[in-house]
Amino acid sequence: MPYRIGHGYDIHRLVEGRPLVLGGVRFDTEFGLAGHSDADCVTHAVCDALLGAAGLPDIGHFFPDTDPVYKDADSQLLLKRVVAELQQRGWAPLNIDVTVIAEKPRISPRLGEMKLALANSAGLPVEAVGLKATTNEGIGELGRGLAIAAHAVALIRKL
């Protein structure tokens, strides 16, 4: 099979006193996402989509939250390592598409920067990265602004 598709999802709670990083871009806020690494749920969803497409275990298998090496790790470096794992197994990303679900902060003004960061880390042209932002319309914990989530799909090809 020369092409495969994968899906990824990640969610993290918002907390005070942590930097907010989404899609490799740092937002100027008083809150961030709780997590072991930089908790970039956008990039984590992309990693899981790529790993899933290749039939590999999820991001936690490769970068466990019990390993101090990954404490506050830059998720763009993790994405680069995921792409390298795929390449070792004869696969390469063709495109990724992500939807970010957040009530705050306003993400749409930074989508271009996020696309560029994800493209660079995944080794893709920027036009091969789709990125959208939406809200949860006030429904649930996402809608109350207590967390940020992301869904991602990825297409990979056999090398």
Secondary structure as GFF3:
##gff-version 3
##sequence-region A 1 159
A	DSSP	beta_strand	3	16	.	.	.	ID=ss1
A	DSSP	beta_strand	20	22	.	.	.	ID=ss2
A	DSSP	beta_strand	25	27	.	.	.	ID=ss3
A	DSSP	beta_strand	31	33	.	.	.	ID=ss4
A	DSSP	alpha_helix	41	53	.	.	.	ID=ss5
A	DSSP	alpha_helix	59	62	.	.	.	ID=ss6
A	DSSP	three_ten_helix	68	70	.	.	.	ID=ss7
A	DSSP	alpha_helix	75	88	.	.	.	ID=ss8
A	DSSP	beta_strand	91	101	.	.	.	ID=ss9
A	DSSP	three_ten_helix	108	110	.	.	.	ID=ss10
A	DSSP	alpha_helix	111	122	.	.	.	ID=ss11
A	DSSP	three_ten_helix	126	128	.	.	.	ID=ss12
A	DSSP	beta_strand	129	134	.	.	.	ID=ss13
A	DSSP	alpha_helix	140	143	.	.	.	ID=ss14
A	DSSP	beta_strand	147	158	.	.	.	ID=ss15
###
